[in-house]
Amino acid sequence: MNFKESIKNFIESASANSLKNWIEELLQINDQHSEKIERLEAQIRKLQGLPSKPKFKTKDKTSDLDDDDDSGNGKSGGEKPNKRKDAAGKNRRKKKELEVDLKEKIKVSPSELDATFQYKGTRKVVVQDILFQRNNIEFELEKYYSKEHGKTVEADLPPGYDGGYFGPHLIAYIKCNYYEGDVTIKKLFKILTSIGIKISIRQINRIINDRPDELVYEAEEARLAAIQKVNFQQIDDAGANIFGHTSAYTTVTCNPYFTALYTTFSKNRRNAVMALSRAKEPLYKMNLQAILVAFTSLKSLKIQHIMEKYKGNKIYSDDELTIFFEQVDFKKLKFKVLENIKTAMLVGAFYDGDLGVTGKALVSDDAPQFNNLYDDHGLCWYHELRHYKELDPVFEEHRNELNLFFTEVKQMYQMLKKWVQTRDNSLQDYIFTWFNKFFREPTSYRLLNSRKKKTLEKMDKLLAPLWTRIKLPLTNNESERDIRGKSIKKKISLFDRSRAGILARDFYIGFKETCRKNGVSFYQILLDRAQGLGKIPQLAEIING
């Protein structure tokens, strides 16, 4: 029997539901092939120097997970919120909260008054304005000379003005516009020269790449304080552009109180560990966690037995590990296997806290490089439900099944969210039972069943908030928002050219996000630190306060 006859017999004997599922699966395969062809065509167009085709995003079916079933704004009867009225009320409240920097009393002209007018008080009008002008300062420094001592004594420049030809206000303005306003260096050059500032593009570049040690130290202290406060981190990564390199990646680590970025030339578990720990030098340990990670990657009992033979609590540096691998058991192994063992030992040291303060839990998407780093590891619900968004059924009964799925998942998500906020123990078993039953229950839509089975395998991570005392978020949106600044900068400035540029961009984008999360003005803190005023408390103090 040939292939055509087999297909014909299958069609004749199959039920209507089987045929529908078969058609859905064929259409999905066709869509996957079409997407692959589009990607290849886009690469060809790029190589030929042709413009790329525009991409149009479809509606995200997971975007309404946080919507309430009624109206979402607490109004009865499903009344839709009036955005215009709400915005007007919000603006009125903001005007009442405006800080006043200068007060000026304006009197009525006497020519407009006569004896019939009576004084009725005043009316206050607050107007927002800004001063933007050149402010060149000429400091005249006193000098004294002692013939007896053989030396000259000269007055010191004020703090913030002793670093060169540019004052603290100008430096803070340049950094704030470049990193927070996403203004390009050439645009900054035009703006500054238009008001009479004598500065070159190279000097602007030096300013934006400068990272004072005091700021770097403050950002690290803030990171440690933030991790200790909530005891968890979130992580995500995205592509980066570095001149002369075909591939680079930026990893963001964060929580509600800090953000830090870490750019490298590869995307793997080693980089995830270094981003989460921010250790200056990697350390290695052959402990139980290292053996577990190595076995998960290599699936080899032989490697497991070798590692168990050398199991212990000794911590190795890079040089010590090289000597350690000179032993007979490791000399026979291939380079790739040794690299896997090395990464596993790095995870082992990380797991035991030898690389510094890292928290006790992690929230991420389901990328494999983030696995086996923490005991408490939560997965992002939004990322998981995006797999279901990719399903595009053609038959109405399958569309109904998918819509019912999203409706019930939304209710489950809302209940899990309520558990995180209230810690109501009566909900814990109920949510677990509901999840277990719902994702095991088959539907008439075979592709949906296959996807539900994969979700069920991740149940321990999707329901991680139920089993830990740490208040974990249900989504990884925090890290996605934090890395967006780097992605936008990549679109505007294309790529980094130097190591100094990479470090500066990672540092300042993370620092400005940390400031934002803690209610501190990025511009004001740059100015305060440059002048040595200390009016703004250290970020770690604000986080702990």
Residue pairs with C-beta under 8 A, 6 or more apart in sequence:
1 9
11 19
14 22
17 444
20 395
20 397
20 398
21 444
21 445
21 446
21 447
23 394
23 395
24 393
24 394
24 395
24 398
24 445
24 446
24 447
25 446
25 447
27 392
27 394
28 391
28 392
28 447
31 392
38 53
42 52
42 53
45 51
45 52
45 53
46 52
60 386
60 389
61 385
61 388
61 389
61 406
62 381
62 382
62 385
62 386
62 388
62 389
62 406
64 410
65 381
65 382
65 385
65 409
65 410
65 413
65 414
66 417
67 410
70 76
70 78
71 77
71 78
71 79
71 80
71 81
72 81
73 81
75 81
95 126
98 126
98 128
100 126
105 122
132 195
133 195
134 195
134 196
134 197
135 167
135 169
137 161
137 167
139 157
139 158
139 161
141 154
141 155
141 156
141 157
142 154
142 155
143 152
143 153
143 154
143 155
144 152
144 153
144 154
145 151
145 152
145 153
146 152
146 153
156 162
158 531
159 530
159 531
159 532
159 533
160 167
160 168
160 530
160 531
160 532
161 167
161 168
166 199
166 203
166 207
168 526
168 527
168 530
168 531
169 527
170 192
170 197
171 207
171 526
171 530
172 523
172 526
172 527
172 530
173 523
174 188
174 192
174 204
174 207
174 208
175 207
175 208
175 508
175 526
176 522
176 523
176 526
177 183
177 188
177 191
178 184
178 185
178 188
178 208
179 208
179 489
179 505
179 508
179 509
179 512
179 522
180 512
180 522
180 523
182 488
182 489
182 492
183 191
184 492
184 493
185 201
185 204
185 205
185 208
186 201
188 204
189 199
189 200
189 201
189 204
192 199
192 204
193 199
208 504
208 508
209 498
209 500
209 501
209 504
210 504
211 503
211 504
211 507
211 508
212 529
212 530
214 529
215 507
215 511
215 529
216 507
218 529
218 538
218 539
218 540
219 260
219 507
219 510
219 511
219 514
219 539
220 278
221 538
221 539
221 540
222 257
222 258
222 514
222 518
222 538
222 539
222 540
222 543
223 258
223 260
223 278
223 514
224 356
224 357
224 540
225 257
225 258
225 539
225 540
225 543
225 544
226 255
226 256
226 257
226 258
226 514
226 543
227 233
227 255
227 258
227 357
227 358
227 359
228 357
228 359
229 257
229 543
229 544
230 255
230 256
230 257
230 359
230 470
230 471
231 359
231 360
231 361
231 470
232 255
232 359
232 360
232 361
232 362
232 363
232 376
232 470
232 472
233 253
233 254
233 255
233 276
233 358
233 359
233 361
233 362
233 363
234 253
234 254
234 255
234 362
234 363
234 364
234 473
234 476
234 478
234 479
235 251
235 252
235 253
235 254
235 272
235 275
235 276
235 362
235 363
235 364
235 370
235 476
235 479
236 251
236 252
236 364
236 365
236 476
236 479
236 480
236 482
236 483
237 249
237 250
237 251
237 252
237 267
237 272
237 367
237 483
238 249
238 250
238 252
238 483
238 486
238 487
239 247
239 248
239 249
239 250
239 490
240 248
240 249
240 250
240 263
240 486
240 490
240 496
241 248
241 490
241 494
241 495
241 496
242 248
242 263
242 265
242 495
242 496
242 502
243 495
243 496
243 497
245 265
247 265
247 266
248 263
248 264
248 265
249 263
249 264
249 265
249 266
249 267
249 271
250 261
250 262
250 263
250 483
250 486
250 506
251 261
251 262
251 263
251 264
251 267
251 271
251 272
251 275
252 259
252 260
252 261
252 262
252 275
252 479
252 482
252 483
252 486
252 510
253 259
253 260
253 262
253 275
253 276
253 479
254 260
254 478
254 479
254 482
254 513
255 359
255 478
256 478
256 517
257 514
257 517
257 518
257 543
258 510
258 514
258 517
258 543
259 482
259 509
259 510
259 513
259 514
259 517
260 275
260 278
260 506
260 510
260 514
261 483
261 486
261 505
261 506
261 507
261 509
261 510
262 271
262 274
262 275
262 278
262 506
263 496
263 502
263 505
263 506
264 271
264 274
267 369
268 343
268 369
269 293
269 343
269 347
269 368
269 369
269 370
269 371
269 373
270 282
270 343
270 346
271 369
272 369
272 370
272 373
273 282
273 346
273 347
273 350
273 355
273 373
274 282
276 350
276 358
276 362
276 373
277 350
277 355
277 356
277 358
278 356
279 355
279 356
281 317
281 318
282 318
282 346
282 349
282 355
283 315
283 316
283 317
283 346
283 349
283 354
283 355
284 290
284 315
284 316
284 317
284 321
284 342
284 345
284 346
284 348
284 349
285 313
285 314
285 315
285 316
285 345
285 348
285 349
285 352
285 354
286 307
286 310
286 311
286 312
286 314
286 345
286 348
287 311
287 312
287 313
287 348
287 351
287 352
288 311
288 348
289 347
289 348
289 351
289 352
289 372
290 307
290 341
290 344
290 345
290 347
290 348
291 304
291 307
291 308
291 311
291 344
292 372
293 343
293 344
293 347
293 348
293 372
294 303
294 304
294 307
294 340
294 341
294 344
295 303
295 304
296 371
296 372
297 340
297 343
297 344
298 337
298 340
303 333
303 337
303 341
306 329
306 330
307 341
307 344
309 329
310 324
310 329
313 352
315 349
315 354
316 324
316 345
321 342
321 345
324 330
325 331
325 338
330 338
330 341
333 341
347 372
347 373
349 355
350 358
350 373
351 373
351 374
359 374
360 374
360 375
360 376
360 470
361 374
361 375
361 376
361 377
361 378
361 464
361 468
361 470
361 472
362 370
362 373
362 374
362 376
362 377
362 378
363 377
363 378
363 379
363 380
363 472
363 473
363 475
363 476
363 479
364 370
364 377
364 378
364 379
364 380
364 476
364 479
365 379
365 380
365 383
365 476
366 379
366 383
366 384
366 458
366 461
370 377
371 377
376 464
376 467
376 468
376 470
376 472
377 461
377 464
378 461
378 462
378 464
378 465
378 472
378 473
378 474
379 458
379 461
379 462
379 464
380 474
380 475
380 476
380 477
381 413
381 462
381 474
381 475
382 475
382 476
382 477
383 475
383 476
384 455
384 458
384 462
385 406
385 409
387 451
387 454
387 455
388 402
388 405
388 406
388 448
388 451
391 402
391 447
391 448
391 451
393 399
393 401
393 402
393 445
393 447
397 444
397 445
398 444
398 445
398 448
401 443
401 444
401 445
401 448
402 445
402 448
405 443
405 448
405 452
408 438
412 431
412 434
412 435
412 438
413 474
415 427
415 430
415 431
415 434
416 431
416 463
416 465
416 466
416 474
417 474
418 424
418 427
419 427
419 428
419 431
419 465
419 466
420 465
420 471
420 472
420 473
420 474
428 466
431 463
431 466
432 463
432 466
435 459
435 462
435 463
436 456
436 459
439 452
439 453
439 455
439 456
439 459
440 452
440 456
442 449
443 449
443 452
455 462
460 467
464 472
465 471
465 472
465 474
482 510
482 513
485 509
485 512
485 513
486 505
486 506
486 509
489 505
489 509
496 502
496 505
511 522
512 522
514 539
515 521
515 522
515 525
515 539
516 522
518 539
518 542
518 543
519 542
520 536
520 539
520 542
524 536
525 536
525 539
528 534
528 535
528 536
537 545
